[in-house]
């Protein structure tokens, strides 16, 4: 779900960059590339989690922590709780699910 959302965001940013007049086209395109790379990494990690590959937990945890920081900033610093709080709940749920004894045991056995 997160990879699909990031892909949609990357496409939206690309359309806004091409149809708008950004201050710096290079920075705007770099932002599109970074968001696209994040979407690709999340998609690859989701496939890894589905296959219970040991390498997939690390990138997912790191990206969830970063997403949690961004969501906290959106909810409290930018005063957008309708955006930040649901994302914080999603991040907390995903990190909790990865930390359950069953999940840790599944990855430990591989």
Z-matrix of the N, CA and C atoms (Angstrom, degrees):
N
C 1 1.448
C 2 1.528 1 109.97
N 3 1.315 2 116.61 1 -44.62
C 4 1.456 3 119.27 2 -178.90
C 5 1.523 4 111.13 3 -66.35
N 6 1.321 5 117.28 4 -38.53
C 7 1.463 6 120.56 5 178.63
C 8 1.528 7 110.56 6 -63.84
N 9 1.323 8 116.45 7 -40.09
C 10 1.463 9 119.60 8 177.02
C 11 1.521 10 111.39 9 -65.68
N 12 1.321 11 116.74 10 -40.19
C 13 1.465 12 120.40 11 178.52
C 14 1.525 13 110.75 12 -64.82
N 15 1.340 14 117.29 13 -40.77
C 16 1.460 15 119.85 14 178.36
C 17 1.521 16 111.73 15 -68.25
N 18 1.326 17 117.32 16 -35.18
C 19 1.454 18 120.29 17 175.98
C 20 1.524 19 110.40 18 -63.53
N 21 1.326 20 116.32 19 -44.01
C 22 1.465 21 120.13 20 177.25
C 23 1.524 22 111.01 21 -62.55
N 24 1.322 23 116.75 22 -39.31
C 25 1.463 24 120.48 23 177.87
C 26 1.522 25 110.89 24 -65.06
N 27 1.325 26 117.72 25 -42.54
C 28 1.463 27 121.03 26 179.02
C 29 1.529 28 110.60 27 -61.94
N 30 1.330 29 116.60 28 -42.34
C 31 1.467 30 119.63 29 178.73
C 32 1.527 31 111.14 30 -66.11
N 33 1.328 32 116.51 31 -39.83
C 34 1.464 33 120.08 32 177.47
C 35 1.516 34 110.96 33 -63.28
N 36 1.329 35 117.03 34 -44.06
C 37 1.459 36 120.58 35 178.00
C 38 1.527 37 111.42 36 -62.68
N 39 1.330 38 116.64 37 -37.93
C 40 1.460 39 120.46 38 178.51
C 41 1.528 40 110.90 39 -64.42
N 42 1.324 41 116.33 40 -44.88
C 43 1.470 42 120.03 41 178.78
C 44 1.527 43 110.15 42 -63.36
N 45 1.328 44 117.31 43 -44.20
C 46 1.466 45 120.26 44 178.78
C 47 1.530 46 111.62 45 -63.63
N 48 1.327 47 116.78 46 -35.92
C 49 1.460 48 120.07 47 178.18
C 50 1.517 49 111.17 48 -67.39
N 51 1.331 50 116.32 49 -42.68
C 52 1.462 51 120.08 50 -177.72
C 53 1.518 52 113.22 51 -74.31
N 54 1.319 53 117.68 52 -32.70
C 55 1.465 54 120.31 53 -177.53
C 56 1.517 55 113.55 54 -94.79
N 57 1.316 56 117.85 55 -17.72
C 58 1.462 57 121.44 56 -178.02
C 59 1.517 58 111.46 57 -98.81
N 60 1.295 59 114.31 58 -165.58
C 61 1.469 60 120.05 59 177.09
C 62 1.532 61 108.57 60 -130.37
N 63 1.339 62 116.22 61 80.49
C 64 1.464 63 119.03 62 -179.20
C 65 1.529 64 110.94 63 -68.50
N 66 1.325 65 115.10 64 156.70
C 67 1.465 66 120.18 65 177.25
C 68 1.523 67 111.18 66 -60.32
N 69 1.316 68 116.14 67 -40.41
C 70 1.457 69 121.61 68 179.21
C 71 1.521 70 108.48 69 -137.04
N 72 1.321 71 115.85 70 113.67
C 73 1.466 72 120.30 71 -179.81
C 74 1.520 73 110.19 72 -64.87
N 75 1.317 74 117.02 73 -37.23
C 76 1.462 75 120.74 74 179.64
C 77 1.517 76 112.11 75 -61.87
N 78 1.328 77 117.09 76 -44.90
C 79 1.471 78 120.20 77 178.41
C 80 1.520 79 111.39 78 -66.39
N 81 1.331 80 116.24 79 -38.86
C 82 1.461 81 119.43 80 179.95
C 83 1.527 82 110.46 81 -65.62
N 84 1.316 83 117.54 82 -41.81
C 85 1.463 84 120.16 83 177.86
C 86 1.526 85 111.34 84 -68.83
N 87 1.327 86 117.14 85 -34.80
C 88 1.469 87 120.18 86 175.95
C 89 1.523 88 110.15 87 -63.50
N 90 1.328 89 117.16 88 -38.78
C 91 1.463 90 120.63 89 177.43
C 92 1.530 91 110.63 90 -63.55
N 93 1.329 92 116.75 91 -40.54
C 94 1.465 93 120.59 92 177.16
C 95 1.530 94 109.98 93 -62.01
N 96 1.330 95 116.47 94 -42.80
C 97 1.470 96 120.25 95 -179.78
C 98 1.527 97 110.53 96 -65.08
N 99 1.337 98 117.77 97 -43.58
C 100 1.472 99 120.53 98 179.81
C 101 1.524 100 111.72 99 -62.18
N 102 1.320 101 116.74 100 -43.71
C 103 1.465 102 119.79 101 179.35
C 104 1.527 103 109.87 102 -66.18
N 105 1.336 104 116.92 103 -39.69
C 106 1.465 105 120.39 104 177.23
C 107 1.517 106 112.45 105 -63.49
N 108 1.346 107 116.52 106 -40.50
C 109 1.462 108 119.78 107 176.79
C 110 1.528 109 111.55 108 -64.96
N 111 1.335 110 116.32 109 -39.13
C 112 1.466 111 119.90 110 176.17
C 113 1.516 112 111.63 111 -61.93
N 114 1.327 113 116.06 112 -40.33
C 115 1.470 114 120.18 113 177.93
C 116 1.525 115 110.64 114 -64.53
N 117 1.322 116 116.62 115 -42.34
C 118 1.462 117 119.85 116 178.74
C 119 1.523 118 112.27 117 -64.73
N 120 1.330 119 116.74 118 -41.34
C 121 1.463 120 120.42 119 178.06
C 122 1.524 121 111.19 120 -64.61
N 123 1.331 122 116.64 121 -42.76
C 124 1.470 123 119.05 122 178.10
C 125 1.528 124 111.36 123 -64.74
N 126 1.326 125 117.34 124 -38.83
C 127 1.471 126 120.08 125 178.67
C 128 1.529 127 110.47 126 -64.94
N 129 1.333 128 116.62 127 -43.79
C 130 1.468 129 119.53 128 178.62
C 131 1.526 130 110.82 129 -64.45
N 132 1.332 131 116.91 130 -40.08
C 133 1.462 132 120.01 131 178.72
C 134 1.526 133 111.04 132 -67.28
N 135 1.327 134 117.44 133 -34.91
C 136 1.469 135 120.12 134 177.39
C 137 1.524 136 110.73 135 -64.08
N 138 1.321 137 116.38 136 -40.61
C 139 1.469 138 119.60 137 176.22
C 140 1.523 139 109.62 138 -64.62
N 141 1.337 140 116.63 139 -40.96
C 142 1.462 141 120.33 140 177.56
C 143 1.514 142 112.56 141 -62.86
N 144 1.338 143 117.14 142 -41.22
C 145 1.463 144 120.12 143 176.28
C 146 1.524 145 111.03 144 -64.10
N 147 1.317 146 116.52 145 -39.05
C 148 1.469 147 120.74 146 179.55
C 149 1.526 148 110.25 147 -62.08
N 150 1.335 149 115.80 148 -37.80
C 151 1.462 150 121.00 149 -179.73
C 152 1.532 151 112.60 150 -89.08
N 153 1.314 152 117.93 151 1.73
C 154 1.460 153 125.70 152 -178.74
C 155 1.531 154 110.24 153 56.52
N 156 1.332 155 116.22 154 47.28
C 157 1.457 156 122.11 155 175.81
C 158 1.519 157 108.90 156 -84.30
N 159 1.310 158 115.55 157 135.09
C 160 1.453 159 120.72 158 -175.87
C 161 1.521 160 114.39 159 -62.86
N 162 1.329 161 118.32 160 -32.02
C 163 1.459 162 121.54 161 -177.45
C 164 1.521 163 112.63 162 -69.15
N 165 1.318 164 118.53 163 -19.38
C 166 1.468 165 120.98 164 -169.04
C 167 1.526 166 113.89 165 -78.49
N 168 1.302 167 118.36 166 -23.23
C 169 1.476 168 119.55 167 -177.19
C 170 1.518 169 112.61 168 -67.39
N 171 1.317 170 118.04 169 -41.81
C 172 1.459 171 122.13 170 -177.38
C 173 1.522 172 113.32 171 -58.52
N 174 1.341 173 118.45 172 -54.52
C 175 1.463 174 118.96 173 179.23
C 176 1.526 175 112.89 174 -61.77
N 177 1.318 176 117.35 175 -35.82
C 178 1.463 177 119.64 176 179.88
C 179 1.526 178 110.42 177 -66.31
N 180 1.307 179 117.17 178 -42.61
C 181 1.466 180 120.33 179 -179.86
C 182 1.528 181 110.49 180 -64.98
N 183 1.329 182 116.66 181 -44.82
C 184 1.470 183 119.91 182 179.43
C 185 1.526 184 110.51 183 -61.62
N 186 1.321 185 117.19 184 -46.55
C 187 1.463 186 119.85 185 -179.34
C 188 1.531 187 111.69 186 -65.92
N 189 1.321 188 117.59 187 -34.30
C 190 1.459 189 119.69 188 177.75
C 191 1.523 190 111.47 189 -68.33
N 192 1.327 191 116.98 190 -38.36
C 193 1.464 192 119.61 191 177.35
C 194 1.527 193 109.94 192 -64.25
N 195 1.341 194 116.78 193 -43.94
C 196 1.466 195 119.95 194 177.83
C 197 1.523 196 110.93 195 -63.15
N 198 1.325 197 117.06 196 -42.76
C 199 1.459 198 120.72 197 178.38
C 200 1.525 199 110.80 198 -64.75
N 201 1.319 200 116.85 199 -36.35
C 202 1.461 201 120.14 200 176.90
C 203 1.519 202 111.94 201 -64.10
N 204 1.330 203 116.75 202 -39.69
C 205 1.464 204 120.13 203 177.08
C 206 1.527 205 111.16 204 -64.62
N 207 1.322 206 116.34 205 -42.38
C 208 1.467 207 119.83 206 177.40
C 209 1.527 208 111.38 207 -64.81
N 210 1.323 209 116.90 208 -40.30
C 211 1.462 210 120.50 209 179.48
C 212 1.525 211 110.98 210 -67.39
N 213 1.326 212 117.29 211 -38.63
C 214 1.468 213 120.62 212 176.03
C 215 1.523 214 110.24 213 -61.38
N 216 1.328 215 115.54 214 -43.61
C 217 1.452 216 120.23 215 178.62
C 218 1.532 217 110.49 216 -62.66
N 219 1.322 218 117.03 217 -42.23
C 220 1.460 219 120.03 218 179.36
C 221 1.523 220 111.40 219 -66.14
N 222 1.322 221 116.82 220 -40.97
C 223 1.462 222 120.37 221 -175.25
C 224 1.517 223 112.66 222 -72.00
N 225 1.322 224 117.40 223 -40.57
C 226 1.460 225 119.59 224 -170.21
C 227 1.531 226 113.64 225 -111.17
N 228 1.317 227 117.63 226 -43.95
C 229 1.458 228 119.61 227 -178.69
C 230 1.533 229 111.34 228 -76.66
N 231 1.340 230 116.74 229 -44.64
C 232 1.463 231 121.17 230 -179.02
C 233 1.525 232 112.05 231 -88.02
N 234 1.317 233 117.03 232 -1.23
C 235 1.465 234 123.46 233 178.48
C 236 1.533 235 112.31 234 54.99
N 237 1.328 236 115.53 235 47.34
C 238 1.454 237 123.15 236 176.11
C 239 1.536 238 109.39 237 -123.55
N 240 1.336 239 117.67 238 66.19
C 241 1.466 240 119.21 239 -175.06
C 242 1.528 241 113.35 240 -65.97
N 243 1.314 242 118.58 241 -25.02
C 244 1.470 243 119.67 242 178.82
C 245 1.521 244 111.79 243 -68.66
N 246 1.307 245 117.31 244 -20.28
C 247 1.462 246 121.61 245 175.97
C 248 1.528 247 110.05 246 -95.60
N 249 1.319 248 116.55 247 -48.88
C 250 1.455 249 120.90 248 -171.91
C 251 1.511 250 115.62 249 -72.52
N 252 1.329 251 117.75 250 -41.37
C 253 1.472 252 119.91 251 -175.69
C 254 1.527 253 113.49 252 -66.03
N 255 1.353 254 120.39 253 -43.30
C 256 1.471 255 118.15 254 175.95
C 257 1.526 256 112.80 255 -62.96
N 258 1.316 257 116.61 256 -36.01
C 259 1.462 258 119.46 257 178.23
C 260 1.533 259 110.01 258 -68.03
N 261 1.328 260 116.99 259 -40.43
C 262 1.471 261 119.84 260 175.66
C 263 1.523 262 111.23 261 -60.48
N 264 1.321 263 117.26 262 -40.49
C 265 1.469 264 120.47 263 178.01
C 266 1.525 265 110.81 264 -64.60
N 267 1.320 266 116.85 265 -40.38
C 268 1.462 267 120.76 266 178.00
C 269 1.524 268 111.15 267 -64.23
N 270 1.318 269 116.76 268 -44.32
C 271 1.467 270 121.32 269 179.00
C 272 1.526 271 110.47 270 -62.55
N 273 1.323 272 117.00 271 -46.28
C 274 1.466 273 120.29 272 -179.71
C 275 1.524 274 111.10 273 -61.75
N 276 1.319 275 116.63 274 -41.61
C 277 1.465 276 120.14 275 179.33
C 278 1.519 277 111.13 276 -63.99
N 279 1.319 278 116.82 277 -44.74
C 280 1.459 279 119.56 278 -178.36
C 281 1.526 280 111.82 279 -66.23
N 282 1.330 281 117.01 280 -42.36
C 283 1.462 282 119.22 281 177.72
C 284 1.529 283 111.42 282 -65.19
N 285 1.334 284 116.89 283 -37.87
C 286 1.463 285 120.02 284 177.72
C 287 1.526 286 110.53 285 -64.39
N 288 1.339 287 116.97 286 -42.96
C 289 1.459 288 119.99 287 -179.99
C 290 1.529 289 111.89 288 -64.36
N 291 1.325 290 116.83 289 -35.02
C 292 1.467 291 119.02 290 177.66
C 293 1.524 292 112.49 291 -73.49
N 294 1.334 293 117.11 292 -18.80
C 295 1.463 294 120.86 293 -177.55
C 296 1.524 295 113.32 294 -98.41
N 297 1.317 296 118.43 295 -1.71
C 298 1.464 297 119.66 296 179.69
C 299 1.525 298 109.58 297 -65.08
N 300 1.324 299 116.97 298 151.99
C 301 1.466 300 119.20 299 179.61
C 302 1.529 301 112.82 300 -57.52
N 303 1.306 302 117.43 301 -36.74
C 304 1.468 303 120.28 302 -179.86
C 305 1.519 304 111.22 303 -64.11
N 306 1.331 305 116.96 304 -43.19
C 307 1.456 306 120.80 305 -179.83
C 308 1.530 307 110.64 306 -66.65
N 309 1.325 308 116.78 307 -43.90
C 310 1.464 309 119.83 308 179.40
C 311 1.527 310 110.18 309 -63.27
N 312 1.320 311 117.42 310 -40.37
C 313 1.459 312 120.52 311 179.37
C 314 1.527 313 111.30 312 -65.94
N 315 1.331 314 117.07 313 -39.46
C 316 1.463 315 120.44 314 179.32
C 317 1.520 316 111.10 315 -61.35
N 318 1.331 317 117.23 316 -41.58
C 319 1.447 318 119.90 317 179.72
C 320 1.521 319 111.89 318 -78.35
N 321 1.310 320 118.37 319 -28.33
C 322 1.457 321 121.72 320 178.67
C 323 1.511 322 111.31 321 -68.23
N 324 1.330 323 117.37 322 -37.39
C 325 1.461 324 121.79 323 -177.03
C 326 1.525 325 112.39 324 -71.75
N 327 1.312 326 117.62 325 -18.63
C 328 1.474 327 120.52 326 -177.67
C 329 1.460 328 110.55 327 -84.07
